[in-house]
Amino acid sequence: MFYFAYVGLETGFGSWIHRYTEEIHYGGAATATGMATTFWVAFTAGRVVAIPCARRFSPGWIIAGSMSLSVVAAALFAIFHGAGPMLWVVTALFAVSVAPQYASMMAFAESHLALSGKNASVLIGSSGIGGLLLPWLLGQLFASVGATSLPVVTLVMVVVTALVSAAIGRVLSGVQRS
């Protein structure tokens, strides 16, 4: 469930922030492209910063910190939705916060469970399904509701992802790798 929700959230936001920027009439095509570029550059920076953090902090702490930051970024997006400088800040903050979650959750699971190829394929498969289904669902919402759906859906998906990761953390915290 984590990988389904997380990858759907990441690809959904990354895929639709360009269109969102256009739909709210914030600048022109160059502004929308700049917003999408900001997301992916900040996402890459978040992954790079996660490398030294992984040496210093456990995967559980990285997940907890990045999830908390994601909730804050999504809440700010829902509160300050629309055109303006805050959209740039929220986009970058959200990207940095979600970047380390995939690898950190994999490391967290591996530290508590022996991940076989079969188990890992389920995680990767659920990632692929989430990455296909949730961006498509966002597209349906854009068509029927409009751009205002992105901030709300982002906040809901971040909260769902955080709740799923918290539940996984509780279940796996009592399990020791065999």
PEJOKA-V54243 format. One record per pair of residues at least 4 apart in sequence whose ideal C-beta (glycine too) atoms are under 7 Angstrom apart, sorted by sequence separation. I is the first residue (numbers start at 1). J is the second residue. D is the distance in whole Angstrom. If there is no record, write none. Layout:
[[I,J,D] [I,J,D]]
This chain:
[[1,5,6] [2,6,6] [3,7,6] [4,8,6] [5,9,6] [6,10,6] [7,11,6] [8,12,6] [9,13,6] [10,14,6] [11,15,6] [12,16,6] [13,17,6] [16,20,6] [17,21,6] [18,22,7] [19,23,6] [20,24,6] [27,31,3] [29,33,6] [30,34,6] [31,35,6] [32,36,7] [33,37,6] [34,38,6] [35,39,7] [36,40,7] [37,41,6] [38,42,6] [39,43,6] [40,44,6] [41,45,6] [42,46,6] [43,47,7] [44,48,6] [45,49,6] [46,50,6] [49,53,6] [50,54,6] [52,56,7] [53,57,6] [57,61,4] [59,63,6] [60,64,6] [61,65,6] [62,66,6] [63,67,6] [64,68,6] [65,69,6] [66,70,6] [67,71,7] [68,72,7] [69,73,6] [70,74,6] [71,75,6] [72,76,6] [73,77,6] [74,78,6] [75,79,6] [76,80,6] [77,81,6] [83,87,7] [85,89,7] [86,90,6] [87,91,6] [88,92,6] [89,93,6] [90,94,6] [91,95,6] [92,96,6] [93,97,6] [94,98,6] [95,99,6] [100,104,5] [101,105,6] [102,106,7] [103,107,6] [104,108,6] [105,109,6] [106,110,6] [107,111,6] [108,112,7] [109,113,6] [115,119,5] [116,120,7] [117,121,6] [119,123,7] [120,124,6] [121,125,6] [122,126,6] [123,127,7] [124,128,7] [125,129,6] [126,130,6] [127,131,6] [128,132,6] [129,133,6] [130,134,6] [131,135,7] [132,136,6] [133,137,6] [134,138,6] [135,139,7] [136,140,7] [137,141,7] [138,142,6] [139,143,6] [140,144,6] [141,145,5] [142,146,7] [145,149,4] [149,153,5] [150,154,6] [151,155,6] [152,156,6] [153,157,6] [154,158,6] [155,159,6] [156,160,6] [157,161,6] [158,162,6] [159,163,6] [160,164,6] [161,165,6] [162,166,6] [163,167,6] [164,168,6] [165,169,6] [166,170,7] [167,171,6] [168,172,6] [169,173,6] [21,26,5] [26,31,6] [57,62,5] [110,115,5] [115,120,5] [142,147,6] [80,86,4] [109,115,6] [142,149,6] [54,62,7] [141,149,4] [53,62,6] [21,31,6] [22,32,5] [76,86,7] [80,90,7] [21,32,4] [50,62,7] [138,150,7] [141,153,6] [77,90,5] [18,32,5] [21,35,5] [76,90,5] [18,33,7] [138,153,6] [18,35,6] [73,90,6] [77,94,7] [17,35,5] [18,36,4] [17,36,6] [73,93,4] [74,94,7] [73,94,4] [17,39,5] [69,93,7] [70,94,7] [73,97,5] [14,39,5] [13,39,7] [14,40,6] [70,97,4] [69,97,4] [70,98,6] [66,97,5] [66,98,7] [66,100,5] [66,101,5] [62,100,6] [63,101,6] [66,104,7] [63,104,5] [62,104,4] [63,105,6] [59,104,5] [63,108,6] [59,107,4] [60,108,6] [46,95,6] [50,99,6] [59,108,4] [38,88,6] [42,92,4] [46,96,4] [50,100,3] [45,96,6] [46,97,7] [35,87,7] [39,91,5] [43,95,4] [47,99,5] [59,111,6] [38,91,5] [42,95,4] [46,99,3] [47,100,7] [50,103,7] [38,92,6] [42,96,5] [46,100,6] [35,91,6] [39,95,5] [43,99,5] [26,83,4] [24,82,6] [25,83,7] [24,83,5] [113,172,7] [105,165,7] [112,172,4] [26,87,7] [113,175,7] [109,172,7] [112,175,5] [114,177,6] [108,172,7] [112,176,7] [113,177,6] [114,178,6] [112,177,6] [111,177,6] [81,148,7] [81,151,4] [78,151,4] [17,91,6] [77,151,5] [78,152,6] [77,154,6] [78,155,5] [77,155,7] [74,154,5] [75,155,6] [13,94,7] [74,155,4] [74,158,4] [71,158,6] [10,98,5] [70,158,5] [71,159,7] [9,98,7] [71,162,6] [6,101,6] [67,162,5] [6,102,6] [67,165,6] [63,165,6] [2,105,6] [60,169,6] [16,135,7] [3,123,5] [7,127,4] [11,131,5] [15,135,5] [4,126,4] [8,130,4] [12,134,5] [16,138,5] [3,126,5] [7,130,4] [8,131,6] [12,135,4] [19,142,7] [23,146,7] [24,147,5] [3,127,4] [7,131,4] [11,135,5] [23,147,3] [4,129,6] [5,130,6] [8,133,6] [9,134,7] [4,130,4] [8,134,3] [12,138,5] [16,142,7] [3,130,6] [8,135,7] [20,147,5] [20,150,5] [16,150,6] [13,154,6] [9,157,4] [8,157,7] [9,158,7] [5,157,6] [9,161,6] [5,160,5] [6,161,5] [5,161,4] [2,161,7] [5,164,6] [2,164,5] [1,164,5] [2,165,6] [2,168,6]]
